[in-house]
Amino acid sequence: MEGPRVTARTASPVKSAATVIYATLLLLVLTIPQSLVNWLQGFNPNPAQQVLLVGAQSLRSAIKMTGMDAVFVAARSSFLRLTNKDVD
């Protein structure tokens, strides 16, 4: 009699870590859309950066229109109020 066969493949630690990292970055972009725009603006202007920046700005606009950034906006507002900071 043979032992039980293991048919499910386990993911490698590197693949699991990459999935977590990219999912976290995606979550940040969706909840704090300004972060991607700010990050791309930090690069020296070049054709690829310009194309990505336009795409990031469009994504930011779409996210703001749908209200997906509501948690970030509320948290930022609370932080600014608690710390007596002005809006940038």
C-alpha positions as CSV (number, residue, x, y, z in Angstrom):
1,M,0.0,0.0,0.0
2,E,1.4,3.4,-1.0
3,G,1.4,6.5,1.2
4,P,-0.7,9.5,0.4
5,R,0.4,11.5,-2.7
6,V,1.0,15.1,-2.4
7,T,-0.3,16.8,-5.5
8,A,-0.4,20.4,-4.4
9,R,2.7,22.4,-5.3
10,T,4.0,24.7,-2.7
11,A,5.1,28.2,-3.7
12,S,8.7,29.1,-3.3
13,P,9.6,31.6,-0.6
14,V,10.8,34.1,-3.2
15,K,7.6,33.8,-5.1
16,S,5.6,34.3,-1.9
17,A,7.6,37.3,-0.9
18,A,7.3,38.9,-4.3
19,T,3.6,38.4,-4.3
20,V,3.3,40.1,-0.9
21,I,5.5,43.0,-1.9
22,Y,3.7,43.6,-5.2
23,A,0.3,43.3,-3.6
24,T,1.4,45.8,-0.9
25,L,2.6,48.3,-3.6
26,L,-0.7,47.9,-5.5
27,L,-2.7,48.5,-2.3
28,L,-0.6,51.6,-1.6
29,V,-1.2,52.9,-5.2
30,L,-4.9,52.3,-4.9
31,T,-5.3,53.9,-1.5
32,I,-2.8,56.7,-1.8
33,P,-2.8,57.5,-5.5
34,Q,-0.6,60.6,-5.0
35,S,2.3,58.3,-3.9
36,L,2.9,56.9,-7.4
37,V,2.7,60.4,-9.0
38,N,5.2,61.8,-6.4
39,W,7.5,58.8,-6.9
40,L,7.5,59.2,-10.7
41,Q,8.1,63.0,-10.4
42,G,11.3,62.3,-8.5
43,F,13.0,60.8,-11.6
44,N,14.8,62.8,-14.2
45,P,12.5,63.5,-17.1
46,N,12.7,60.9,-19.9
47,P,10.2,59.5,-22.4
48,A,9.4,56.4,-20.3
49,Q,8.9,58.5,-17.1
50,Q,6.7,60.9,-19.0
51,V,4.4,58.1,-20.3
52,L,4.2,56.5,-16.8
53,L,3.5,59.9,-15.2
54,V,0.6,60.6,-17.5
55,G,-0.8,57.1,-16.7
56,A,-0.3,57.6,-12.9
57,Q,-2.0,61.0,-13.1
58,S,-5.0,59.4,-14.9
59,L,-5.1,56.6,-12.4
60,R,-5.0,59.1,-9.5
61,S,-7.9,61.1,-11.1
62,A,-10.0,57.9,-11.5
63,I,-9.4,56.8,-8.0
64,K,-10.3,60.2,-6.6
65,M,-13.5,60.3,-8.7
66,T,-14.6,56.9,-7.4
67,G,-13.7,57.7,-3.8
68,M,-11.3,54.8,-3.3
69,D,-8.9,57.2,-1.5
70,A,-11.4,58.1,1.2
71,V,-9.6,56.4,4.0
72,F,-6.3,58.1,3.2
73,V,-8.0,61.5,2.8
74,A,-9.7,61.1,6.2
75,A,-6.6,59.8,7.9
76,R,-4.5,62.6,6.4
77,S,-7.0,65.2,7.5
78,S,-7.0,63.9,11.0
79,F,-3.2,63.8,11.1
80,L,-3.0,67.4,9.9
81,R,-5.6,68.5,12.4
82,L,-3.9,66.7,15.3
83,T,-0.5,68.1,14.5
84,N,-1.6,71.6,13.6
85,K,0.0,71.3,10.2
86,D,-1.1,73.1,7.1
87,V,-1.9,71.4,3.8
88,D,1.1,71.3,1.5
